[in-house]
Amino acid sequence: MTTLEQFLTRAEAMLTRLEALLPEKTATVLDWNSPTAAFRWRKKNGRGVLTPIAHISPISLPDLFFVERQKALLEQNTRQFLQGKPANNVLLTGARGTGKSSLVRACLNAFSKEGLRLIEVDKDDLVDLDEISDLVARRPERFILYCDDLSFDEGDSSYTALKVALDGSVAAQSENILIYATSNRRHLLPEKMSDNTGYAHDENGDLHPSETVEEKISFSDRFGLWLSFY
């Protein structure tokens, strides 16, 4: 065997080992005839996977009390979404135990027979929103991308991904997808006392401190419908 042949053999072996380490780019093909109406988006070995949720909480809308206004608005928004009418992305904010997550689950149970489906997405996986959208864009069902207990830290990459999805980009959000999120924070980004120190008249002072603060507190407003729970 010549030196060139030896080199090519070693190179081919190395490429084979590298290909085995690379994650697959596409998500697994899901059986859409599955009886469940809810799924989880999970990462396995760097690969996005939609996993059916076998057991869904049986809670229904009549089970929820003292949130009549929030219930009516979310129910109306979801119904309009299913009918192909204008509907909003929704942010539900408030303290723990006030019914935010329960209301989303109740809406799923109320409308699942009409084609509503829910995909639960962890905050860290929001960077995969485009991939999830591509996966379900051609489906006849209507999908709620649901993120529970949403909040962001400074420099969080998932913040940018969600901001692009809410604000819109060159690729418009698919008409069969809405984003529902719950949060214990009224504003999803942390607000710090240091945000106000931009008024300092030194070389590190922010020339437009009000814009810095406004960018943080206005992120929640990018959801078309904002429901508060007390």
Stockholm file with secondary structure:
# STOCKHOLM 1.0

chainA/1-230         MTTLEQFLTRAEAMLTRLEALLPEKTATVLDWNSPTAAFRWRKKNGRGVLTPIAHISPISLPDLFFVERQKALLEQNTRQFLQGKPANNVLLTGARGTGKSSLVRACLNAFSKEGLRLIEVDKDDLVDLDEISDLVARRPERFILYCDDLSFDEGDSSYTALKVALDGSVAAQSENILIYATSNRRHLLPEKMSDNTGYAHDENGDLHPSETVEEKISFSDRFGLWLSFY
#=GR chainA/1-230 SS CCHHHHHHHHHHHHHHHHHHHSCCSSCCCCCTTCSCSEEEEEEETTEEEEEECSCCCCCCGGGCCSCHHHHHHHHHHHHHHHTTSCCCCEEEEESTTSSHHHHHHHHHHHHGGGTEEEEEECGGGGGGHHHHHHHHTTCSSEEEEEESSCCCCTTCHHHHHHHHHHHCCSSCCCTTEEEEEEESSSSSSCCCGGGGGGGCCSTTSCSCHHHHHHHHHTGGGGSSEEEEEC
#=GC SS_cons         CCHHHHHHHHHHHHHHHHHHHSCCSSCCCCCTTCSCSEEEEEEETTEEEEEECSCCCCCCGGGCCSCHHHHHHHHHHHHHHHTTSCCCCEEEEESTTSSHHHHHHHHHHHHGGGTEEEEEECGGGGGGHHHHHHHHTTCSSEEEEEESSCCCCTTCHHHHHHHHHHHCCSSCCCTTEEEEEEESSSSSSCCCGGGGGGGCCSTTSCSCHHHHHHHHHTGGGGSSEEEEEC
//
